[in-house]
Amino acid sequence: MTTIRDVARQAEVGVATVSRFLNGGYISDEKKSRVLRAIHELDFRINEVARSLSTGRSKAVGLVIPDLNNPFFPGIIHGVEETCENAGVMVMLAHTAEREDRVEAVINNLIQRGVDGLISASGLENPSSVSVPLVMLDRVNGTSAVDSVRTDHVQGGMIATRYLLSKGHRDILFLSGPLQNTGASLRLQGYRQMMEDAGFRPQWIEGKRFDFAEGYAIALECLKQGETSAIFAGNDLMALGVVRAAMEMGLQIPGDLSVIGYDGIDLSAHTTPSLTTVAQPMYELGKQAATMVLFRAYEESKRVCERVELTPKLLIRGTA
């Protein structure tokens, strides 16, 4: 196997010069050209394990998400991976299967594997205790001094409710996911603010899960009462469950019932009718989170924590 000493001998430079080049240090353009030519001629491959032991850096960050089956996350994962790849950093992906009791163990496992930083879309009781740079993604703990990035969910709730009010709806039901989820509680806040400002009584039901079956089951029950003309669902999967329930009951969408989702997953554009939704900038969320953790891990670890909110966008389609 070709070693760094072989490269140095071929390039007629010192071992320290090759090492400095491989670790991003400065060498002259003339020496750089010779080292690169030697690397190519000898087909030299960097031993990342050995380099991580010598530098204390793995050039890897961990990404923790709650549910691999949720179509909200692929766009985020893409944004994280592409940003890290461009920086020469690998992403180690882990998920918690929506079990809060697994989060700490999953994060500790990634730290033991040597990641230089972490992005977590799963909630943590004490984020400040994590021993590597951490960015919380859509899970902001107001008492913890850690970097975070999320969509402006209060604004998202207001956007959806304002649109339904503008269409003449007054009996608007907000079907939330679990309210211990930061995003769900903030969307409820935006919904309530718009309804109260318009002089109408807010009505909401808290779902146990952010999924199709939960939206379907709740809609079947509440639509029997016949008082609701519009439903704003906590995410697109729940909204699609509402649409299915309404259609099975013989209701016309949007003639008898208008439905708005939240997230803007790819599937929402391909249903019949296509789903009106408030889209989160999923790729940008991932990109921003990755940019923050890379800066914290490799450039400046002691700056004041940063909290970033991105703007959601209403996509008007066939259900409202």
C-alpha positions in Angstrom: 0.0 0.0 0.0 1.3 3.4 -0.9 2.2 5.6 2.0 2.8 9.3 2.6 6.5 8.6 2.6 6.2 7.1 -0.9 4.4 10.3 -2.1 7.1 12.5 -0.5 9.9 10.5 -2.2 8.2 10.6 -5.6 7.5 14.3 -5.3 11.0 15.0 -3.9 9.7 16.9 -0.9 9.6 16.2 2.8 7.0 14.1 4.5 6.0 17.1 6.5 5.2 19.0 3.3 2.9 16.2 2.1 1.2 16.0 5.5 0.7 19.8 5.5 -0.9 19.7 2.1 -3.2 16.8 2.9 -4.4 18.6 6.0 -5.2 21.8 4.2 -2.0 23.7 5.1 -0.1 26.0 2.8 2.7 24.8 0.5 4.0 26.6 -2.6 2.3 26.2 -5.9 5.3 24.4 -7.3 5.5 21.9 -4.5 1.7 21.4 -4.6 1.9 20.5 -8.3 4.6 17.9 -7.6 2.7 16.4 -4.7 -0.5 16.2 -6.7 1.3 14.6 -9.6 2.9 12.0 -7.2 -0.5 11.2 -5.6 -1.9 10.6 -9.1 1.0 8.5 -10.3 1.1 6.3 -7.2 -2.7 6.1 -6.9 -2.4 7.3 -3.3 -5.6 7.0 -1.1 -5.9 8.9 2.2 -6.5 6.7 5.2 -9.3 8.7 6.8 -9.2 6.6 10.0 -5.5 7.3 10.5 -5.9 11.0 9.7 -8.8 11.3 12.2 -6.6 9.8 14.9 -3.8 12.2 14.1 -5.9 15.4 13.7 -8.7 14.6 16.2 -11.2 15.3 13.3 -13.4 12.6 11.6 -14.7 15.0 8.9 -18.1 13.6 9.7 -21.3 15.0 11.2 -24.3 13.2 12.5 -27.9 13.8 11.4 -30.7 12.5 13.7 -34.2 12.4 12.4 -37.4 11.0 14.1 -38.9 9.0 11.3 -37.4 7.7 8.0 -40.8 7.0 6.6 -42.0 10.6 6.9 -41.8 12.2 3.4 -41.0 15.6 5.0 -37.4 14.5 5.7 -35.8 13.5 2.3 -35.6 17.2 1.2 -33.9 18.1 4.5 -31.5 15.1 4.2 -30.6 16.2 0.7 -29.8 19.7 1.8 -27.6 18.5 4.6 -25.8 15.9 2.5 -25.1 18.1 -0.4 -23.8 21.0 1.7 -21.6 18.7 3.7 -20.3 16.8 0.6 -19.3 20.2 -0.9 -17.2 20.8 2.2 -15.6 17.3 2.1 -17.6 16.1 5.2 -19.5 12.8 5.4 -23.0 12.6 7.0 -23.9 9.8 9.4 -27.7 9.4 9.4 -29.6 7.9 12.3 -33.2 7.8 13.3 -35.1 7.4 16.5 -38.3 5.8 15.2 -40.3 8.6 16.9 -39.3 7.3 20.3 -38.1 10.1 22.7 -36.5 7.5 24.9 -34.1 6.6 22.1 -32.8 10.1 21.3 -30.1 10.3 23.9 -28.8 6.8 23.1 -28.7 7.5 19.3 -26.8 10.8 19.9 -24.3 9.2 22.3 -23.7 6.5 19.7 -22.8 9.0 17.0 -20.5 10.9 19.4 -18.8 7.7 20.3 -18.2 7.1 16.6 -16.3 10.4 16.5 -18.6 12.8 14.7 -17.4 16.4 14.8 -20.9 17.9 15.1 -24.6 17.0 15.2 -27.8 18.1 13.6 -30.9 16.8 15.4 -34.5 16.9 14.3 -35.5 14.9 17.3 -36.1 16.7 20.6 -33.6 16.7 23.4 -34.3 17.5 27.1 -30.9 19.2 27.6 -29.3 20.1 24.3 -26.6 22.1 26.1 -25.1 18.9 27.5 -24.1 17.5 24.1 -20.3 17.4 23.9 -19.9 18.3 20.2 -21.3 21.3 18.3 -25.1 20.8 17.9 -27.8 22.4 15.7 -31.4 21.7 16.5 -33.5 21.4 13.4 -37.2 22.4 13.9 -36.9 21.5 17.6 -36.1 24.7 19.5 -35.8 24.6 23.3 -36.3 28.2 24.4 -34.0 27.7 27.5 -31.0 26.2 25.8 -28.1 28.1 24.3 -27.7 26.1 21.1 -27.9 26.9 17.4 -31.2 26.2 15.8 -33.0 26.5 12.5 -36.7 26.1 11.7 -39.6 27.4 9.6 -41.5 30.4 11.0 -44.5 28.2 12.0 -46.5 31.0 13.6 -46.4 32.7 10.2 -47.2 29.4 8.5 -50.3 29.0 10.7 -51.4 32.6 10.0 -50.9 32.1 6.2 -53.1 29.1 6.0 -55.9 30.6 8.2 -55.8 33.9 6.5 -56.3 32.2 3.1 -59.3 30.2 4.4 -60.8 33.3 5.9 -60.4 35.2 2.6 -62.4 32.4 0.9 -65.3 33.1 3.2 -64.8 30.3 5.7 -65.7 30.9 9.3 -65.9 27.4 10.9 -62.3 26.5 10.4 -61.0 23.5 12.3 -57.3 23.2 13.0 -56.3 19.5 13.2 -52.9 19.6 15.0 -50.3 16.9 15.5 -49.0 16.3 19.0 -48.7 19.7 20.7 -45.5 18.8 22.5 -44.0 19.2 19.0 -42.7 22.7 18.8 -43.9 23.2 15.2 -47.4 22.0 16.0 -47.8 24.3 19.0 -46.5 27.3 17.0 -48.8 26.6 14.0 -51.7 26.5 16.5 -50.6 29.8 17.8 -50.7 31.4 14.4 -54.1 29.8 13.6 -55.6 31.1 16.9 -54.2 34.6 16.4 -55.8 34.9 13.0 -59.1 33.5 14.1 -59.3 35.7 17.2 -58.2 38.8 15.2 -61.0 38.1 12.7 -63.6 37.7 15.6 -64.2 34.0 15.2 -63.8 31.2 17.7 -60.8 29.0 17.2 -61.4 25.2 17.2 -58.7 22.6 17.3 -58.2 18.9 17.9 -54.9 17.5 18.9 -53.9 14.4 17.0 -51.6 11.7 18.5 -49.5 11.3 15.4 -48.6 13.2 12.2 -49.9 10.6 9.8 -52.5 9.7 7.2 -54.4 7.3 9.6 -54.7 9.9 12.3 -56.1 12.6 9.9 -58.5 10.1 8.4 -59.8 8.8 11.8 -60.3 12.3 13.3 -62.0 13.6 10.1 -64.5 10.7 10.0 -65.6 11.6 13.5 -65.7 15.4 13.4 -67.2 15.7 9.9 -70.3 13.8 11.0 -71.4 16.9 13.0 -71.5 18.8 9.7 -70.4 22.2 11.2 -66.9 22.5 9.7 -66.4 24.1 6.2 -62.6 24.0 6.2 -59.9 22.0 7.9 -56.3 23.2 8.3 -54.2 20.0 9.0 -51.0 19.9 10.9 -49.1 18.3 8.0 -49.7 17.0 4.5 -50.1 13.4 5.5 -52.9 14.3 8.0 -54.5 16.5 5.3 -54.5 13.7 2.8 -56.3 11.5 5.4 -58.9 14.2 5.8 -59.5 14.3 2.1 -59.9 10.6 1.9 -62.4 10.6 4.8 -64.4 13.5 3.3 -64.6 11.7 -0.1 -65.8 8.5 1.5 -68.6 10.5 3.1 -69.6 11.8 -0.2 -68.3 15.4 0.3 -67.0 17.4 -2.6 -63.5 18.9 -2.2 -63.4 21.9 -2.1 -67.1 22.5 -2.7 -68.3 21.1 0.6 -65.0 21.1 2.5 -61.8 22.9 1.9 -58.6 21.4 3.2 -55.1 22.9 3.6 -52.0 20.9 4.6 -48.6 21.8 5.8 -45.1 20.9 4.7 -45.3 20.8 0.9 -44.1 17.2 0.4 -43.8 16.0 -3.2 -46.8 13.7 -2.9 -49.1 16.7 -2.2 -48.8 17.9 -5.8 -49.7 14.5 -7.3 -53.0 13.6 -5.5 -56.5 14.1 -7.0 -57.3 16.9 -6.2 -53.9 18.2 -5.6 -53.4 19.5 -2.0 -53.3 23.1 -1.1 -50.6 23.4 1.4 -48.2 25.7 3.3 -44.8 24.6 2.1 -41.7 24.5 4.2 -38.4 25.2 2.5 -37.1 21.7 3.3 -33.9 21.7 1.2 -33.0 25.1 2.6 -33.6 24.0 6.2 -31.1 21.2 5.7 -28.7 23.4 3.9 -28.8 26.1 6.6 -28.5 23.5 9.4 -25.5 22.0 7.7 -23.8 25.4 7.1 -24.3 26.2 10.8 -22.8 23.0 12.2 -19.9 23.1 9.7 -19.0 26.6 10.8 -19.3 25.7 14.5 -17.3 22.4 14.2 -14.5 23.6 11.9 -14.3 27.4 12.1 -15.7 29.2 15.1 -16.9 27.2 18.1 -17.3 30.1 20.6 -19.6 32.5 18.9 -23.0 33.4 20.4 -25.7 30.8 19.5 -27.7 31.6 16.4 -31.4 31.0 15.8 -32.7 31.1 12.2 -36.3 31.1 11.0 -37.1 30.5 7.3 -40.3 31.7 5.6 -43.0 29.2 4.5 -45.0 29.7 1.3 -48.7 29.0 0.4 -49.2 26.7 -2.5 -52.7 27.1 -3.8 -54.0 24.0 -5.5 -57.2 21.9 -5.8 -58.4 21.3 -2.2 -58.9 24.9 -1.1 
